[in-house]
Amino acid sequence: MPTGTDGGIVNGIDDGVEKNTEKILNAILADPKITQKRLADETGFSVRTVAREIKRLRDTDFIRRVGSDRSGYWEIVK
């Protein structure tokens, strides 16, 4: 997926993307096997905030989990 010169995701996502979502998506792009706990550590958000954003992204079909919780990975769909 293309990234902008500032390192943010630009294609397939509205300009009004919340910073939380952008940080999480960039971390997933960098490491698709990242856990929610590591997402929280890397972004500085609480685990609950990460879980809420992941749920929202899954519900809107931006991302999906491929494989099991333990050995699977995140795939950015849009």
Order of alpha helices (4+ residues) and beta strands (2+ residues): alpha-alpha-alpha-beta-beta
